[in-house]
Amino acid sequence: MFDRLKLAVVESYVGAIALGYLFAQLVQHFVNIFALPIAGWVERKQYGAFVPRTSAPVGFSFQDALPELVRFFLLLLFWSVLLRWLYFKPLKKEASEAVPNPEQVG
């Protein structure tokens, strides 16, 4: 069943389009890993008067990047599994290499 699905997805280019879309999402999440701490810092600088000083961190907070970092790695894992399943053939050992011939061993 999965072989028929794989064949249909690869031959109709749906797999390539899906992998391209997922790769674009990967790039977006990777950029957000670095952009969100800067955006949070700018927000805290701009709206610092409205927030009590005890709860707002002063510098960059890398906690802002943690959700994007988790999304990036999970999406990267899914993308790589899908790429391998669709476009790379599994390595198959030949029957002659797997079982040694007793005449050659002795």
C-alpha positions as CSV (number, residue, x, y, z in Angstrom):
1,M,0.0,0.0,0.0
2,F,2.8,2.4,0.9
3,D,4.7,1.6,-2.3
4,R,1.7,2.6,-4.4
5,L,1.3,5.8,-2.4
6,K,5.0,6.6,-2.7
7,L,4.9,6.0,-6.5
8,A,1.9,8.2,-7.0
9,V,3.3,11.0,-4.9
10,V,6.7,10.9,-6.6
11,E,5.4,10.6,-10.2
12,S,2.9,13.4,-9.8
13,Y,5.4,15.9,-8.3
14,V,3.3,16.3,-5.2
15,G,6.2,15.1,-3.1
16,A,8.6,17.6,-4.6
17,I,6.1,20.5,-4.1
18,A,5.4,19.3,-0.5
19,L,9.2,19.0,0.3
20,G,9.8,22.5,-1.2
21,Y,7.0,24.0,1.0
22,L,8.4,22.3,4.1
23,F,11.9,23.5,3.3
24,A,10.5,27.1,3.0
25,Q,8.9,26.6,6.4
26,L,12.3,25.3,7.7
27,V,14.0,28.5,6.5
28,Q,11.3,30.7,8.1
29,H,11.6,29.0,11.5
30,F,15.4,29.1,11.3
31,V,15.2,32.9,10.7
32,N,12.7,33.3,13.5
33,I,15.1,31.6,16.0
34,F,17.3,34.7,15.7
35,A,14.6,37.3,15.0
36,L,12.3,36.6,17.9
37,P,14.8,37.4,20.7
38,I,15.6,40.7,19.0
39,A,11.9,41.5,18.6
40,G,11.3,40.7,22.2
41,W,14.1,43.0,23.2
42,V,12.8,45.8,21.1
43,E,9.3,45.3,22.6
44,R,10.7,45.4,26.1
45,K,12.6,48.6,25.3
46,Q,9.6,50.3,23.7
47,Y,7.0,49.2,26.3
48,G,9.2,49.0,29.3
49,A,7.3,51.7,31.1
50,F,4.1,49.7,31.2
51,V,5.7,46.5,32.7
52,P,7.0,46.3,36.2
53,R,10.8,46.1,36.3
54,T,10.9,43.0,38.4
55,S,9.2,40.8,35.7
56,A,10.9,42.1,32.6
57,P,14.4,40.9,31.7
58,V,16.8,43.6,30.7
59,G,18.8,42.1,27.8
60,F,18.1,39.5,25.1
61,S,15.9,36.6,26.3
62,F,16.7,33.4,24.4
63,Q,13.5,31.9,25.9
64,D,11.7,33.7,23.1
65,A,13.5,31.5,20.6
66,L,12.8,28.1,22.3
67,P,9.4,27.5,20.7
68,E,10.8,28.2,17.2
69,L,13.9,26.1,17.9
70,V,11.6,23.1,18.8
71,R,9.5,23.7,15.7
72,F,12.6,23.9,13.5
73,F,14.0,20.6,14.7
74,L,10.8,18.7,14.6
75,L,10.1,20.0,11.1
76,L,13.6,19.2,10.0
77,L,13.2,15.7,11.3
78,F,9.9,15.3,9.4
79,W,11.4,16.8,6.3
80,S,14.4,14.5,6.3
81,V,12.3,11.4,6.9
82,L,10.0,12.3,4.1
83,L,12.8,13.1,1.7
84,R,14.6,9.8,2.5
85,W,11.3,7.8,2.1
86,L,10.3,9.4,-1.2
87,Y,13.6,9.8,-3.1
88,F,16.3,7.5,-1.7
89,K,16.2,3.8,-2.2
90,P,17.2,1.6,0.8
91,L,20.5,-0.2,0.5
92,K,19.9,-3.8,-0.5
93,K,22.5,-6.5,0.0
94,E,23.0,-9.0,-2.7
95,A,22.1,-12.6,-1.9
96,S,25.6,-13.7,-2.8
97,E,27.2,-11.3,-0.3
98,A,24.8,-12.1,2.5
99,V,25.3,-15.9,2.5
100,P,28.9,-17.0,1.9
101,N,29.5,-19.9,-0.4
102,P,31.0,-22.8,1.6
103,E,33.3,-23.7,-1.3
104,Q,34.9,-20.2,-1.2
105,V,35.3,-20.3,2.6
106,G,37.0,-23.7,3.0
